[in-house]
């Protein structure tokens, strides 16, 4: 009789452990999907950030170039940067 009770307890314990195992496997699969989604999102956001950095560098570079080109040049003056005037020639 005692052996029968011990056997039933072992079976119940085994059943509980199997249920717990299934629950944990499902939870692991869910977490793995979440990790995969977060990695994809991270990659997308990193690419987007890099694009914005390039855009900012380009705009900053354009402003600096405009500043350099405008130094020493008065408004309405076309001379400089290879412009020699109408009808004039270096030769």
WOSUL-V497587 format. One record per residue. N is the residue number from 0. PSI is psi in whole degrees, -180 to 180 (none if undefined). Layout:
((N;PSI) (N;PSI))
//
This chain:
((0;-45) (1;-38) (2;-36) (3;-42) (4;-42) (5;-41) (6;-40) (7;-40) (8;-41) (9;-42) (10;-42) (11;-43) (12;-42) (13;-42) (14;-44) (15;-41) (16;-38) (17;-42) (18;-44) (19;-40) (20;-45) (21;-44) (22;-43) (23;-37) (24;-43) (25;-43) (26;-41) (27;-44) (28;-42) (29;-45) (30;-37) (31;-39) (32;-42) (33;-42) (34;-44) (35;-45) (36;-42) (37;-36) (38;-41) (39;-42) (40;-41) (41;-44) (42;-43) (43;-47) (44;-36) (45;-41) (46;-41) (47;-42) (48;-44) (49;-40) (50;-43) (51;-39) (52;-44) (53;-41) (54;-44) (55;-43) (56;-39) (57;-46) (58;-42) (59;-42) (60;-38) (61;-42) (62;-43) (63;-41) (64;-43) (65;-41) (66;-46) (67;-43) (68;-30) (69;-13) (70;131) (71;8) (72;128) (73;156) (74;150) (75;9) (76;125) (77;-3) (78;152) (79;166) (80;35) (81;-5) (82;124) (83;-4) (84;162) (85;128) (86;-3) (87;152) (88;148) (89;-17) (90;none))
//
